Amino acid sequence: MNAAIQDPAVRRCAWCAATPRYTHYHDTEWGFPVADDRALFEKICLEGFQAGLSWLTILNKREAFRRAFLNFDVVKVARFDDDDIARLLGDAGIVRHRGKIVSTINNAARAIELREEFGSLAAFIWQFEPEHADRPASITPATLQTMTTSPQSIALSKALKKRGWSFVGPTTMYAFMQSVGLVNDHVENCHARAAVSKARAGFTPPA
């Protein structure tokens, strides 16, 4: 991990200070645009598992989740059966919530359907990127406290639920949009905000 993670002079969003792993996630991943279907599916699933928990809890278990769900390969996960559900319920490395486990299996099948309809999961997801005019003029901690959902996250949630997805509520989908770069919610004085803005400027949303 970069030595800058340990430098108190580097300004960051306040939420990432708990552990070096959390800080590294903030600096290198959160908010950077993602177009890879596997990574997008993983993030949707993990955001669903986060419901009622902290993201740090999920981040600490992410490698165990990847092992348990075969690196979130949608074709493999869609084939999981009752034996797999029993295996996952016995896996102490992940969040052992039957509803969320069953939801992940269901959502894998739904992701395959979306891929067939739109060409990729990414092409579907990036339709919901907000226009610049729809975003706040300044991202501050106070602003973020009022932004647990957005019109776009509500629309994405509705579109996914219409297609049979579960654990994809508007708040969960806004957190997902933040994490995969559909929005840049690093606060104004955060050192990562400029890097994310640059990455977004050079990113072409999949169509």
Secondary structure, DSSP 8 states (H G I E B T S, - for coil): --GGGG-TTS---GGG-S-HHHHHHHHHTTTS----HHHHHHHHHHHHHHTTS-HHHHHHTHHHHHHHTGGG-HHHHHT--HHHHHHHHT-TTS---HHHHHHHHHHHHHHHHHHHHHSSHHHHHGGG---GGGS-SS--HHHHHT-S--HHHHHHHHHHHHTT--S--HHHHHHHHHHTTSS--S-TT-HHHHHHHHHHHT-----
